[in-house]
């Protein structure tokens, strides 16, 4: 996914999103990274919950979200992340 693809996908979202004003947005799109805030948004959590989640993007979270062949726990173990969330 390139930065152009990310902008096209952003245009399809109506309302607030986790990448609004995010300093990591372009980097995440180019390097295929995702944070817990984005993951919660993808999974349909409400805005108050995803706004409270941390913004520490990494490749493992992106893979857990977008690579169906890799389980979330395996991806997070691979990255060394604990997978804990602020809830």
C-alpha positions in Angstrom: 0.0 0.0 0.0 1.5 3.3 -1.0 0.8 6.8 0.3 -1.6 7.5 -2.6 -3.6 4.3 -1.8 -3.9 5.5 1.9 -5.3 8.9 0.8 -7.9 7.2 -1.4 -9.0 5.0 1.4 -9.1 7.9 3.8 -11.5 9.7 1.5 -14.0 6.9 1.8 -14.3 7.4 5.6 -17.0 9.8 6.9 -16.5 11.2 10.4 -13.5 11.2 12.7 -10.8 8.6 12.2 -7.7 7.6 14.2 -5.3 9.1 11.6 -6.8 12.6 11.7 -3.9 14.8 12.7 -1.6 11.8 13.3 2.0 12.5 12.8 2.6 8.9 11.8 0.0 8.7 9.1 2.2 8.9 6.0 4.9 6.7 7.5 2.4 4.0 8.4 0.9 4.1 4.9 4.3 3.8 3.2 5.9 1.3 5.7 2.8 -0.8 6.4 2.6 0.0 10.1 -0.5 0.2 12.4 -1.1 1.2 16.0 -3.6 -0.1 18.6 -5.8 3.0 17.9 -6.1 2.1 14.3 -6.6 -1.6 15.1 -9.5 -0.8 17.4 -11.0 1.5 14.7 -10.8 -1.4 12.1 -12.5 -3.7 14.6 -15.4 -1.3 15.0 -14.7 0.0 18.5 -16.4 3.3 19.3 -14.6 6.6 19.1 -14.1 7.1 22.9 -12.4 3.7 23.1 -10.0 4.1 20.1 -9.2 7.7 21.0 -7.9 6.4 24.4 -5.7 3.7 22.8 -2.0 4.2 22.3 -0.5 5.4 19.0 2.7 3.3 18.8 2.7 1.9 15.2 4.5 -1.3 14.3 4.7 -3.8 11.5 3.4 -6.7 13.6 0.1 -5.0 14.3 -0.3 -4.2 10.6 0.3 -7.8 9.7 -2.1 -9.0 12.4 -4.8 -6.8 10.8 -4.2 -7.4 7.1 -2.4 -10.8 6.8 -5.1 -13.5 7.4 -2.4 -16.2 7.4 -0.7 -14.7 10.5 -2.5 -14.8 13.8 -2.5 -11.7 15.9 -0.7 -13.3 18.8 2.0 -14.7 16.5 2.5 -11.3 14.8 2.7 -9.6 18.2 5.2 -12.2 19.5 7.3 -11.7 16.4 7.5 -7.9 17.1 8.3 -8.4 20.8 5.1 -6.4 21.6 3.0 -7.4 24.6 -0.2 -6.5 22.8 -1.5 -4.7 25.8 -4.0 -2.0 25.2 -5.3 1.0 27.2 -8.9 0.3 27.9 
